[in-house]
Amino acid sequence: MYKRHLVLVFAFLVPAGAIQAEPPFSGPEDVAFAGALWKAMEQSQLVGP
């Protein structure tokens, strides 16, 4: 019975913690890197304008 309660508590706590966490790739440096990468790929004609 104790294990069942413990599992239920963790089942609700883990998703709550994930909701509060920041996305792994969304900072300004990531956006700047993506822009530079896209420009380099355009110059190499790997993507369209």
C-alpha positions in Angstrom: 0.0 0.0 0.0 2.8 2.4 0.8 4.5 1.7 -2.5 1.3 2.6 -4.4 1.0 5.9 -2.6 4.7 6.7 -3.3 4.3 5.9 -7.0 1.2 8.2 -7.2 3.0 11.0 -5.5 6.0 10.8 -7.9 3.6 10.4 -10.9 2.2 13.9 -10.1 5.5 15.5 -9.0 7.7 14.6 -12.0 5.5 16.2 -14.7 5.0 19.3 -12.5 8.8 19.7 -12.4 9.1 19.2 -16.1 6.5 22.0 -16.7 8.6 24.5 -14.7 11.9 23.6 -16.3 13.2 25.9 -19.1 13.3 24.5 -22.6 16.8 23.2 -23.5 17.3 25.3 -26.6 15.7 28.7 -26.5 18.3 31.2 -25.2 19.5 34.2 -27.2 22.8 32.5 -27.9 20.9 29.5 -29.4 18.9 31.8 -31.6 22.0 33.7 -32.8 23.7 30.4 -33.6 20.7 29.2 -35.6 20.7 32.4 -37.6 24.4 32.1 -38.4 24.0 28.5 -39.3 21.1 29.3 -41.6 23.1 32.0 -43.4 26.0 29.6 -43.9 23.7 27.0 -45.3 22.2 29.6 -47.7 25.7 30.5 -48.9 26.4 26.8 -49.5 23.1 26.5 -51.3 21.9 23.8 -48.9 18.6 25.7 -48.2 16.4 28.2 -50.1 16.4 31.9 -49.4 
